[in-house]
């Protein structure tokens, strides 16, 4: 099943985000290489600066999706004010559909 990880950065945390970004990209690359990551990218503020993330993963359960979210270096660095995990149904423009 697919899950959307909707992550909201803490206010004023752009410097932390940029500092941790290489580790975050390495983590997502590993998820991508194993087929777990389906898509990902940052939300942008009014100045087009990243202020959150949308990560879509395939997981067996919400608990597994939660574990994936917790292992993200951004999460470990306490970048996020909130992480909402929702089941997701990819309907339009799904690769391979």
N, C-alpha and C positions, 0 to 999 in steps of 0.2 A: 504494500500500500504506500502511496505517496503522502508525505507530510510537508507542509509549509512551515518553515521556521521564520517567524516574523520578529526581527530583532530591532529594538530601539536603543540607540546610544544614549548614554548619560549626557546631559548638557555640558558643553565645554570640553568634550573629550576627543576632539579631532586629532590633537597631537598624539594621544595614546593610540588611537586607531592607526595612524600612520606608522608609529613605532612598531606595532605588533603585526602590521599587514604582511610582511614577508612570511612569518610563521603561519598566519591565517591562510595565505595562498598555498603554501606547502601542504597544509592540512586538507584544504579543499581539493587540491590536485590528487592527493592520495585517495580521497573519497571518489573522485571522478575516475581514477584508474581502476577502481574496483567495481564501478557501475552503481555506486550508492548515490552519488551526486547527480541530479538531473538538470539543475540550473541554479545559478546564483548571481547576485549582484547587489550593489549598494543602493539604498534610498538616498536621495539628494535633498539638501535644504534649498532655500530660496537663492542662495549664492552658488548653487551647484556643487556644494561640498558634501561628502558622504556623512550621513547621520543615522545610519541603520543598515540593516541587511535583510534581503529576502533570499532564503536558501531552501530549495526543494530537494528532499532526499527520499529514497525508497527505504522503508524499514518495515520490519515484521509487526511492530507495535508502537504505540505512543511512547512507551517506556524506552524502547530502542532509539526512537527519534530524539527523545529527551537526552539520552546518553550521548548521542552524536553532537547535540547542541552543547552539552556541558564540556565536551572534549575540545571544542573549538578554542584556539588560543585567544580569540577575542573574549570569549566567555571566561576563560581562566584568568584573564587580565582585568576582569570586572568592568569591561567596557560598556556592557549593556545595562540599561535601566530596567528593561523588560524583554522577555522572550515568550512569544505566544506560539504554541505548537498546535497546528490545525490539520486534520486530514484534508487531502487535496485531490480533486478529480481533474486531471489535465484533459480538456475536451478539444480545444482548437489548436491547430498547428503543432500537435504532438509529433515529434520525430518518429518515423517508422509506422505511423498510423495510416 
